[in-house]
Amino acid sequence: MNRFSISIPTATRATCDLLIIGGGVIGAATAFYATRAGLHTIVVEKRATLGELTTSASLAAFRAQFSERVNVALMQESITMFENFRELTGADIGLHQPGYLFVTTAPDGYAQTRARAELQRACGLDDVELLTGKETRARFPYIAAEITGATFRQRDGWLSAHELTYGYARASAAQFFVSTQVTDLLRAGDAVIGARTTRGEIHAARTLLCAGPFSGALAQLAGIALPLENVRRQQLTLGKHALIPRAAPMVVDADTGAHWRPEGQGAVFGWARPEPPSAPLDDVPTDWDFPAHVLAGVARVTPFWNVVIETLKRADLGLVAGQYTEAPDLNPLIGATPLEGLWLNTAYGGHGVMMSPAGARLCVDLLTGKLAAAANPFRATRFADGSYQPGEKMVL
Ligand SMILES: Cc1cc2nc3c(=O)[nH]c(=O)nc-3n(C[C@H](O)[C@H](O)[C@H](O)COP(=O)(O)OP(=O)(O)OC[C@H]3O[C@@H](n4cnc5c(N)ncnc54)[C@H](O)[C@@H]3O)c2cc1C
């Protein structure tokens, strides 16, 4: 049987310990950890290939520079996993670690960045460098004269989301059924016992929603309302240009969230500008106003973009869109639902690629009982029981 098969083994029915719905980076990562833990796992993906919905729209960047202890811990574990990915899976994920640079033009910018670096240190992140405006420009000469402070962490960076997704999938022992859409969840009394798909039924001890923007609609099939919103986010790509510093880190305007990083001889750009929530979409429309906004946004802190803008042609630019799936505290939903048999590993917002290793490992520890539900900070019940802490977080 080809593991990237399009038929269900017994023609009408398959059984497994764990049925994962969704073959994006989160579904593939969870399959990797689940099969290492000995769970017989099936992944169903409605598209013909893995990682083609939100995952393919990602800038594929990662950072440990968060300001909440739980996220710093997730990212430290995840970055260590990326650094060892080749040994663990045999796959080359195109790891780059030129760092993440957060810059500000605020009059008290140095004091602000020092406060953030101290908060991060208190969260266990002790390798963030604090820079004055002058120190920032000495190290990164293309940074604007108006910058008053910055933080930099060298081990942050980016990778290939496609290679990561397929790296997890190939190194797992799971069966992947592509071109297979879940149309309903199977119930026995109050319990979920698998799913009905366009290629037959799959029975499972546990059914796990990793369906990105569609996780909320799938949970609704079982009568569960998840506190999730989908919001469009776009990525601009720019081809080769001589002015782009190829060794630059990810540069983030900490005052606005506009960001860019080099990609080959070109660059990629993102900015979580205000957008209304929308229904889950298979094809997310792009908006050709976005390139002008994001280029002006990053030119504020890296003014050489103003020169690049003057020479740009439409053919130099590419635009893709996807949706961030977000819970109210912008942290993922991981773990059991109130319905027996139905589990979640979803709602990673703008962090699903970077958090995929630790999020999936944590989910599998919960599935196998290695981690107690009460010790899980990402439990879906945190909103209903009032235990969640809306922390300070920049949407990137
Ligand atoms: C513009 C943009 C930039 C981003 N940049 C970054 C970044 O730099 N770093 C980072 O870490 N994250 C980034 N993200 C976020 C990241 O892309 C997501 O968090 C991540 O891809 C989510 O992965 P997922 O597997 O949960 O969802 P998805 O990739 O959406 O996968 C879900 C899968 O489920 C499948 N599915 C849905 N319904 C069904 C069904 N009924 N039956 C079968 N299959 C189904 C879908 O086809 C899809 O393949 C960015 C996102 C966007 C949009």
The ligand as an SDF file (V2000), in Angstrom:
LIG
                    3D

 53 58  0  0  0  0  0  0  0  0999 V2000
    0.1590   34.7890    4.9650 C   0  0  0  0  0  0  0  0  0  0  0  0
    0.5230   33.8200    6.0710 C   0  0  0  0  0  0  0  0  0  0  0  0
    1.8090   33.8400    6.6060 C   0  0  0  0  0  0  0  0  0  0  0  0
    2.1630   32.9460    7.6250 C   0  0  0  0  0  0  0  0  0  0  0  0
    3.4520   32.9520    8.1070 N   0  0  0  0  0  0  0  0  0  0  0  0
    3.8100   32.0590    9.0740 C   0  0  0  0  0  0  0  0  0  0  0  0
    5.1500   32.0010    9.5380 C   0  0  0  0  0  0  0  0  0  0  0  0
    6.0300   32.7270    9.0840 O   0  0  0  0  0  0  0  0  0  0  0  0
    5.4530   31.0810   10.5040 N   0  0  0  0  0  0  0  0  0  0  0  0
    4.5050   30.2380   11.0190 C   0  0  0  0  0  0  0  0  0  0  0  0
    4.8310   29.4490   11.9070 O   0  0  0  0  0  0  0  0  0  0  0  0
    3.2300   30.2730   10.5890 N   0  0  0  0  0  0  0  0  0  0  0  0
    2.8600   31.1480    9.6430 C   0  0  0  0  0  0  0  0  0  0  0  0
    1.5780   31.1870    9.1900 N   0  0  0  0  0  0  0  0  0  0  0  0
    0.5740   30.3340    9.8490 C   0  0  0  0  0  0  0  0  0  0  0  0
    0.6820   28.9110    9.3790 C   0  0  0  0  0  0  0  0  0  0  0  0
    0.6860   28.8810    7.9590 O   0  0  0  0  0  0  0  0  0  0  0  0
   -0.4960   28.1070    9.9330 C   0  0  0  0  0  0  0  0  0  0  0  0
   -0.5840   28.2900   11.3420 O   0  0  0  0  0  0  0  0  0  0  0  0
   -0.3380   26.6240    9.6540 C   0  0  0  0  0  0  0  0  0  0  0  0
   -0.0760   26.4010    8.2920 O   0  0  0  0  0  0  0  0  0  0  0  0
   -1.5920   25.8830   10.0650 C   0  0  0  0  0  0  0  0  0  0  0  0
   -1.4150   24.5300    9.6890 O   0  0  0  0  0  0  0  0  0  0  0  0
   -2.6390   23.5370    9.7960 P   0  0  0  0  0  0  0  0  0  0  0  0
   -2.1010   22.2020    9.4490 O   0  0  0  0  0  0  0  0  0  0  0  0
   -3.3150   23.7380   11.1200 O   0  0  0  0  0  0  0  0  0  0  0  0
   -3.6840   24.0820    8.7140 O   0  0  0  0  0  0  0  0  0  0  0  0
   -3.7300   23.9080    7.1350 P   0  0  0  0  0  0  0  0  0  0  0  0
   -2.3930   24.0860    6.5160 O   0  0  0  0  0  0  0  0  0  0  0  0
   -4.8250   24.7840    6.6730 O   0  0  0  0  0  0  0  0  0  0  0  0
   -4.1200   22.3970    6.9540 O   0  0  0  0  0  0  0  0  0  0  0  0
   -5.4240   21.9310    7.1990 C   0  0  0  0  0  0  0  0  0  0  0  0
   -5.7230   20.8630    6.1790 C   0  0  0  0  0  0  0  0  0  0  0  0
   -6.9870   20.2810    6.4630 O   0  0  0  0  0  0  0  0  0  0  0  0
   -7.5870   19.9390    5.2280 C   0  0  0  0  0  0  0  0  0  0  0  0
   -9.0220   19.7760    5.4360 N   0  0  0  0  0  0  0  0  0  0  0  0
   -9.9160   20.7290    5.8130 C   0  0  0  0  0  0  0  0  0  0  0  0
  -11.1500   20.2100    5.8910 N   0  0  0  0  0  0  0  0  0  0  0  0
  -11.0450   18.8920    5.5620 C   0  0  0  0  0  0  0  0  0  0  0  0
  -11.9790   17.8250    5.4550 C   0  0  0  0  0  0  0  0  0  0  0  0
  -13.2990   17.9980    5.6800 N   0  0  0  0  0  0  0  0  0  0  0  0
  -11.5220   16.5980    5.1000 N   0  0  0  0  0  0  0  0  0  0  0  0
  -10.1810   16.3840    4.8440 C   0  0  0  0  0  0  0  0  0  0  0  0
   -9.2650   17.3880    4.9180 N   0  0  0  0  0  0  0  0  0  0  0  0
   -9.6820   18.6100    5.2850 C   0  0  0  0  0  0  0  0  0  0  0  0
   -7.2320   21.1200    4.3380 C   0  0  0  0  0  0  0  0  0  0  0  0
   -7.3460   20.8150    2.9630 O   0  0  0  0  0  0  0  0  0  0  0  0
   -5.8100   21.4270    4.7740 C   0  0  0  0  0  0  0  0  0  0  0  0
   -4.8210   20.8100    3.9490 O   0  0  0  0  0  0  0  0  0  0  0  0
    1.1930   32.0380    8.1510 C   0  0  0  0  0  0  0  0  0  0  0  0
   -0.0870   32.0040    7.6000 C   0  0  0  0  0  0  0  0  0  0  0  0
   -0.4270   32.8760    6.5680 C   0  0  0  0  0  0  0  0  0  0  0  0
   -1.8090   32.8080    5.9880 C   0  0  0  0  0  0  0  0  0  0  0  0
  1  2  1  0
  2  3  1  0
  2 52  2  0
  3  4  2  0
  4  5  1  0
  4 50  1  0
  5  6  2  0
  6  7  1  0
  6 13  1  0
  7  8  2  0
  7  9  1  0
  9 10  1  0
 10 11  2  0
 10 12  1  0
 12 13  2  0
 13 14  1  0
 14 15  1  0
 14 50  1  0
 15 16  1  0
 16 17  1  0
 16 18  1  0
 18 19  1  0
 18 20  1  0
 20 21  1  0
 20 22  1  0
 22 23  1  0
 23 24  1  0
 24 25  2  0
 24 26  1  0
 24 27  1  0
 27 28  1  0
 28 29  2  0
 28 30  1  0
 28 31  1  0
 31 32  1  0
 32 33  1  0
 33 34  1  0
 33 48  1  0
 34 35  1  0
 35 36  1  0
 35 46  1  0
 36 37  1  0
 36 45  1  0
 37 38  2  0
 38 39  1  0
 39 40  1  0
 39 45  2  0
 40 41  1  0
 40 42  2  0
 42 43  1  0
 43 44  2  0
 44 45  1  0
 46 47  1  0
 46 48  1  0
 48 49  1  0
 50 51  2  0
 51 52  1  0
 52 53  1  0
M  END
$$$$
